[in-house]
Amino acid sequence: MADTRQRTIIKVFRKYSNALGPDALSFIEDILEEHEIAEEDFESSIETLAREYNKQDGKSVRLVTVEVLRRVYASLQDQDDDGEIHKDGLNPENHLF
């Protein structure tokens, strides 16, 4: 199961011109396990991470970093189903003015 999941993660991130290191791959696997993402939902969940990663990183060819993945993951956690950010869920201490 882990091999299938890793292949899916790598395939999706390559589709978006991203290269994954072992730390980034492990971080994504941890997210999938933490949220108990069903096997049939792996690819769409990873697609969402990859698309958002590209928006935040802004480079054309990317070596995926855990730091940016954490930002992407946190950003996705702050959104509702319509993509709206929950203003009350943001911590102003984490933002520059």
C-alpha positions in Angstrom: 0.0 0.0 0.0 2.8 2.4 0.9 4.5 1.8 -2.4 1.3 2.5 -4.4 0.8 5.6 -2.4 4.4 6.8 -2.9 4.1 6.1 -6.7 0.9 8.1 -6.8 2.4 11.0 -4.9 5.5 11.1 -7.2 3.4 10.8 -10.3 1.1 13.6 -9.4 3.9 16.0 -8.3 5.9 15.2 -11.5 2.8 16.1 -13.5 3.1 19.6 -12.0 6.9 19.7 -12.8 7.9 19.0 -9.2 10.6 16.8 -7.8 10.1 15.2 -4.4 12.9 14.5 -1.8 12.4 11.9 0.9 11.4 14.4 3.5 8.7 15.9 1.3 7.4 12.5 0.3 7.3 11.4 4.0 5.5 14.6 5.0 2.8 14.1 2.3 2.4 10.4 3.4 2.0 11.6 7.0 -0.8 14.0 5.9 -2.6 11.2 4.1 -2.4 8.9 7.1 -3.3 11.6 9.6 -6.5 12.4 7.7 -7.2 8.7 6.9 -7.6 9.6 3.2 -9.2 6.7 1.4 -7.2 5.1 -1.4 -9.7 6.2 -4.0 -9.2 9.8 -2.8 -5.4 9.8 -2.8 -4.9 11.2 -6.2 -7.3 14.1 -5.9 -6.0 15.1 -2.5 -2.4 15.0 -3.8 -3.5 17.0 -6.9 -4.8 19.7 -4.6 -1.5 19.8 -2.7 0.5 20.0 -5.9 -1.6 22.8 -7.4 -1.4 24.8 -4.3 2.3 24.2 -3.9 2.9 25.6 -7.4 0.9 28.7 -6.5 2.9 29.3 -3.4 6.4 28.4 -4.7 6.2 30.4 -8.0 9.1 28.6 -9.7 8.9 26.7 -13.0 10.8 23.6 -12.0 10.5 22.8 -8.3 12.3 20.7 -5.7 9.5 20.3 -3.2 10.4 21.5 0.3 8.8 20.5 3.5 8.7 24.2 4.5 6.5 25.2 1.6 4.4 22.1 1.9 3.7 23.0 5.5 2.5 26.5 4.4 0.4 24.9 1.7 -1.1 22.4 4.1 -1.9 25.1 6.7 -3.4 27.3 4.0 -5.7 24.5 2.8 -6.7 23.8 6.4 -7.9 27.4 6.8 -10.2 27.2 3.7 -13.8 26.0 3.7 -15.3 23.9 0.9 -15.8 27.0 -1.3 -12.1 28.0 -1.1 -12.9 30.9 1.3 -10.3 31.5 4.0 -11.7 31.6 7.5 -10.6 34.9 8.8 -11.3 34.0 12.4 -9.0 30.9 12.1 -5.9 33.0 11.1 -3.3 33.9 13.7 -2.2 37.5 13.2 1.1 36.7 15.0 2.1 34.5 12.0 1.7 37.3 9.4 3.9 40.2 8.4 2.3 43.6 8.4 
